[in-house]
Amino acid sequence: METSSALYRAILNFAHSTPGWFQFLAEIWTELGLLVFAGLFLVVWWRSRGDSAASVAVAVLAPLATGVMYVASELLKSFINEDRPCRAVARAAKPLVECPAVGDWSFPSNHSVIAGAAAAGLILAWPRLAVFVAPMAVLMAFSRVFVGVHYPHDVLVGLLFGGIGAAVLVWVSARLAQGAIMWMRASSLGLLVWFAGPGAARRSRSLT
């Protein structure tokens, strides 16, 4: 804990030495990153609709697994009750943003759990996104320490917990979800067919 506190002080001191515009970008990115991930979930799902049922299943499971990991993170917070470093760490610089209220616990970082889970799900759904979403998740997690509201260990564990947890959830649910997508594609209900997508075979027939 002392090592994490010392690293927190060092990162926050570094944050205060950066230009104002950079601090502003870091503050925005801590929230904007969530919207970017949400947009990517939609893009990946839409893209998968013209592919196999397995591809659609993973694309649909990715945001669901992220949501489950967020809930798991909240439950973990309520058991551990670690106070925020912006209150608990002595001789630390002032955070760049307002310190969350007492009872809004620090470990693990929800933002980091979501970032790790979202990145893992998106990579499973579209592996080429790895070069973009993996650094994006790391930067989002780091920004939580940079603005002064989390310890380094909060975000490191959050990334790993979210990423590994989401990957496992997608893996264990993929076969069931694939069956559901195949059922939707065979359904007579237009909305279900639209959601599941035409698949590669149907799409190719519609183009000929």
Protein Blocks (a to p, Z undefined) as FASTA:
>chain_A
ZZmmmmmmmmmmmmmmpcfklmmmmmmmmmmmmmmmmmmmmmmmmmmmmmcfklmmmmmm
mmmmmmmmmmmmmmmmmmnopacfklmpghiacdfbdcddehiafbdcfklmmmmmmmmm
mmmmmmmlmmmmmmmmmmmmmmmmmnopacfklmmmmmmmmmmmmmmmmmmmmmmmmmmm
mmmmmpmbfklmmmnonojmlmmmmmZZ
